[in-house]
Amino acid sequence: MVDTMNDKWIHACSVQDVPENGGVCVKVADLQIALFHFKRRGEWYATQNECPHRHQMALSRGMIGSQGDEPKVACPFHKKTFSLKTGECLSGDECAIKTYQVRVDDDQVFLSITDDEL
């Protein structure tokens, strides 16, 4: 994904604030963003924290894993799974979640957020 002029890199937290192979919720303005450190894959992901199934702020507490080569998160309440790369629902439903770019510099984690979301 390429940065646009409307994207801003926002400091989210320190690397140490996110459990390895787990997630945390980060609040940026009025947004709740689920931030995941998928250490087994050496990757970082960020999605909306709200599960679209019942509109609960819970994805940051979900289990992460892989479906084939696709990294995923499962809602802790409903077990619906979503791609951490694209946000597509992998459980066969038509709902999807928003994903965000993540950058790590000097043990600090940054999220790419568009101006209209702030």
C-alpha positions in Angstrom: 0.0 0.0 0.0 1.4 3.4 -0.9 1.1 6.5 1.4 -1.1 9.2 0.1 -0.9 12.9 0.9 -3.8 12.4 3.4 -2.0 9.7 5.4 -0.3 10.5 8.7 1.9 8.3 10.7 0.7 8.4 14.3 2.8 7.1 17.2 0.8 4.3 18.8 3.0 2.8 21.5 6.3 1.1 22.2 7.1 -2.3 20.9 7.2 -3.5 24.6 3.6 -2.5 25.1 2.3 -5.2 22.7 2.5 -8.9 23.8 4.4 -11.2 21.4 1.9 -13.1 19.3 -1.0 -11.1 20.8 -2.7 -7.7 20.6 -3.7 -4.5 22.4 -6.2 -1.8 21.8 -4.8 1.6 20.9 -6.9 4.7 21.0 -6.1 7.3 18.3 -8.5 10.3 18.4 -11.9 8.6 18.6 -10.7 5.4 16.9 -10.1 2.1 18.7 -7.5 0.2 16.8 -6.4 -3.4 17.4 -2.6 -3.7 17.1 -1.0 -7.1 16.8 2.6 -8.3 17.0 2.6 -11.6 15.1 6.1 -12.5 16.3 6.0 -16.0 14.8 5.7 -14.4 11.4 7.9 -11.4 12.2 5.0 -9.0 11.3 2.8 -6.3 12.7 -0.8 -5.7 11.8 -3.5 -3.2 12.8 -7.3 -3.4 12.3 -10.4 -1.7 13.6 -11.1 -3.0 17.1 -14.8 -3.4 16.6 -16.1 -6.8 15.5 -18.7 -6.1 12.8 -20.8 -9.1 13.8 -22.2 -7.6 17.1 -20.4 -4.3 17.1 -18.3 -5.2 20.2 -14.8 -3.6 20.7 -13.1 -7.0 21.1 -10.7 -7.8 18.2 -7.6 -6.8 20.1 -8.3 -9.6 22.5 -8.8 -12.2 19.7 -6.6 -15.1 18.9 -4.2 -14.7 16.0 -3.0 -17.5 13.8 -2.8 -18.5 10.1 -5.2 -20.0 7.6 -2.9 -21.4 5.1 -0.5 -18.5 4.4 -3.1 -15.8 5.5 -2.6 -14.2 8.9 -5.9 -13.9 10.8 -7.6 -12.9 14.0 -10.6 -14.6 15.5 -13.1 -12.6 17.5 -13.0 -13.8 21.1 -16.8 -13.8 21.4 -18.1 -15.1 18.0 -15.0 -16.8 16.6 -15.5 -15.1 13.2 -12.1 -14.8 11.6 -10.7 -11.9 9.6 -7.6 -11.5 7.4 -5.0 -9.3 9.1 -3.8 -8.2 5.7 -7.0 -7.4 3.9 -9.7 -7.3 6.6 -11.8 -9.9 4.6 -14.0 -12.2 6.7 -12.5 -15.7 6.4 -15.6 -17.3 8.0 -17.8 -17.0 4.9 -19.7 -13.9 6.0 -19.8 -10.7 3.8 -18.7 -8.4 6.6 -15.1 -7.1 6.7 -12.9 -5.0 8.9 -10.7 -2.0 8.2 -6.9 -2.5 8.2 -4.1 0.0 8.8 -0.5 0.1 7.8 2.0 -0.4 10.7 5.6 0.8 10.8 8.2 0.1 13.6 11.1 2.5 14.0 13.6 2.4 17.0 11.2 0.2 19.1 8.3 2.6 18.5 5.1 1.6 16.7 3.4 3.9 14.2 0.0 3.6 12.4 -0.9 5.2 9.1 -4.2 7.0 9.6 -6.0 9.2 7.0 -6.9 12.8 7.9 -10.6 12.1 7.5 -10.4 9.4 10.3 -8.8 11.8 12.8 
